[in-house]
Amino acid sequence: MRKKILWLIISLSIIIIFGLAFLIIEKYESIQVKRENEKTMSKIILDKIDGSKIDLQNLTNQSSIIFFFNTDCEHCQNEAEEIIKYKNNFKNRNVLWLSIEPIENLLKFEEKYKIQETIPSLKIAKISITDLNKNFNISTNPTILIYKDKKLVRKFDGETKIEVILKYL
């Protein structure tokens, strides 16, 4: 009887170890795929707050900055206030502020901070959670991606001074 219990415990331990190893490997591979996907701009259709749509792949080859944000995020709100101070530096850039939140929330954010109104090249849009999870390795808000010729140049996780972002444009 004791041998059967011992054998059962050993068998279950092996199954649990292999199961955990499988999950860890799968998670690692998923992160690697996301990192690879975010290196270039994929075909992702975004819903802009004005009701129109935009495709990331159709952006011009000029520098592009993508801010992933949440309207309730204090750091994101600070970034919005800071970017306005440097509005002239973003004139000839594609600047996208993307969120998974409902359009109504994004409209309220724009009403409060007026970043899209202040910087004509800036667009606020909704990205689907599916597209976000499939194409980007985002772990915090704000996350800022800078692209040149549709290739990732630099990624910033968390609030980043605009002066630092401008160095990569």
C-alpha positions as CSV (number, residue, x, y, z in Angstrom):
1,M,0.0,0.0,0.0
2,R,2.8,2.4,0.9
3,K,4.6,1.6,-2.4
4,K,1.4,2.5,-4.3
5,I,1.0,5.8,-2.5
6,L,4.7,6.6,-3.0
7,W,4.4,5.7,-6.7
8,L,1.3,7.9,-7.0
9,I,3.1,10.9,-5.3
10,I,6.1,10.5,-7.6
11,S,3.9,10.2,-10.7
12,L,1.9,13.2,-9.8
13,S,5.0,15.2,-9.1
14,I,6.5,14.4,-12.5
15,I,3.2,15.3,-14.2
16,I,3.1,18.7,-12.3
17,I,6.8,19.4,-13.1
18,F,6.3,18.7,-16.8
19,G,3.0,20.7,-16.9
20,L,4.7,23.7,-15.3
21,A,7.6,23.4,-17.6
22,F,5.3,23.3,-20.6
23,L,3.4,26.5,-19.4
24,I,6.7,28.4,-18.8
25,I,8.0,27.5,-22.3
26,E,4.6,28.4,-23.9
27,K,4.6,31.8,-22.1
28,Y,8.2,32.5,-23.1
29,E,7.4,31.6,-26.8
30,S,4.4,33.9,-26.7
31,I,6.4,36.8,-25.4
32,Q,9.0,36.2,-28.1
33,V,6.4,36.2,-30.8
34,K,5.0,39.5,-29.5
35,R,8.5,41.0,-29.4
36,E,9.0,39.9,-32.9
37,N,5.6,41.2,-34.1
38,E,6.2,44.7,-32.5
39,K,9.5,45.1,-34.4
40,T,7.5,46.2,-37.5
41,M,4.1,47.8,-37.9
42,S,1.5,45.1,-38.6
43,K,-1.8,45.5,-40.4
44,I,-3.9,46.6,-37.5
45,I,-7.1,48.5,-38.0
46,L,-7.7,51.1,-35.3
47,D,-10.9,53.0,-34.5
48,K,-10.1,56.7,-34.2
49,I,-12.2,58.8,-31.8
50,D,-13.7,60.7,-34.8
51,G,-15.3,57.5,-36.0
52,S,-12.9,56.8,-38.9
53,K,-10.4,54.0,-39.1
54,I,-6.7,53.9,-39.6
55,D,-4.3,51.0,-40.5
56,L,-0.9,51.0,-38.9
57,Q,0.7,49.7,-42.1
58,N,-0.6,52.7,-44.0
59,L,1.3,55.2,-42.0
60,T,3.9,57.1,-43.9
61,N,7.5,56.2,-43.5
62,Q,8.3,59.2,-41.4
63,S,9.0,58.6,-37.7
64,S,6.0,57.2,-35.7
65,I,5.4,57.2,-32.0
66,I,2.9,55.0,-30.4
67,F,1.8,55.7,-26.9
68,F,-0.2,52.9,-25.2
69,F,-2.2,54.5,-22.5
70,N,-5.1,54.2,-20.1
71,T,-7.2,57.3,-19.4
72,D,-7.1,56.7,-15.6
73,C,-3.3,56.3,-15.5
74,E,-1.7,59.2,-13.7
75,H,1.6,58.7,-15.6
76,C,-0.3,58.7,-18.9
77,Q,-2.0,62.0,-17.9
78,N,1.4,63.5,-17.1
79,E,2.7,62.4,-20.6
80,A,-0.3,64.1,-22.2
81,E,0.5,67.3,-20.4
82,E,4.2,67.1,-21.3
83,I,3.7,66.3,-25.0
84,I,1.7,69.6,-25.4
85,K,4.7,71.5,-24.2
86,Y,6.8,70.0,-27.0
87,K,4.0,70.2,-29.7
88,N,6.3,71.7,-32.4
89,N,8.6,68.6,-32.2
90,F,5.7,66.4,-33.3
91,K,4.6,68.3,-36.4
92,N,6.0,65.9,-39.0
93,R,5.5,62.7,-37.1
94,N,2.9,60.0,-36.9
95,V,1.8,60.2,-33.2
96,L,-0.8,57.6,-32.1
97,W,-2.2,57.3,-28.6
98,L,-3.8,53.8,-28.4
99,S,-6.0,52.3,-25.7
100,I,-8.3,49.3,-25.3
101,E,-10.8,51.5,-23.5
102,P,-14.2,52.4,-25.0
103,I,-14.3,55.4,-27.4
104,E,-16.3,57.4,-24.9
105,N,-13.5,57.3,-22.4
106,L,-11.0,58.3,-25.1
107,L,-13.2,61.2,-26.1
108,K,-13.4,62.4,-22.5
109,F,-9.6,62.2,-22.3
110,E,-9.3,64.3,-25.4
111,E,-11.8,66.8,-24.0
112,K,-9.7,67.2,-20.9
113,Y,-6.2,67.3,-22.3
114,K,-6.8,68.4,-25.9
115,I,-3.7,66.7,-27.2
116,Q,-5.2,65.7,-30.6
117,E,-6.5,69.3,-31.0
118,T,-3.1,70.8,-30.1
119,I,-1.0,68.4,-32.2
120,P,-2.7,67.9,-35.6
121,S,-0.5,64.8,-36.4
122,L,-1.6,63.1,-33.2
123,K,-4.5,60.6,-33.3
124,I,-6.2,59.0,-30.4
125,A,-7.6,55.5,-31.3
126,K,-8.9,52.3,-29.8
127,I,-7.0,49.1,-30.4
128,S,-8.7,45.8,-29.9
129,I,-7.5,43.7,-27.0
130,T,-6.9,40.9,-29.5
131,D,-4.6,43.0,-31.7
132,L,-2.8,44.4,-28.6
133,N,-2.1,40.9,-27.2
134,K,-1.1,39.4,-30.5
135,N,1.2,42.2,-31.8
136,F,2.6,44.0,-28.8
137,N,4.4,43.0,-25.6
138,I,2.9,45.6,-23.3
139,S,3.2,45.1,-19.6
140,T,2.6,48.6,-18.3
141,N,1.0,51.9,-19.1
142,P,2.3,54.1,-20.6
143,T,4.4,52.1,-23.0
144,I,5.9,54.1,-25.9
145,L,7.2,52.6,-29.1
146,I,9.2,54.6,-31.6
147,Y,9.4,53.5,-35.2
148,K,11.5,54.8,-38.2
149,D,10.7,53.4,-41.6
150,K,8.1,51.2,-39.9
151,K,10.8,49.4,-37.9
152,L,11.0,49.6,-34.1
153,V,13.9,51.8,-32.9
154,R,13.1,52.1,-29.2
155,K,10.7,51.0,-26.6
156,F,10.0,52.7,-23.3
157,D,8.0,51.1,-20.5
158,G,6.5,53.5,-18.0
159,E,6.5,57.3,-17.9
160,T,9.3,58.8,-20.0
161,K,10.4,62.3,-20.3
162,I,9.6,63.8,-23.7
163,E,13.2,65.1,-24.0
164,V,14.3,61.4,-24.0
165,I,11.7,60.4,-26.5
166,L,12.8,63.2,-28.9
167,K,16.4,61.9,-29.0
168,Y,15.1,58.9,-31.0
169,L,13.0,60.8,-33.5
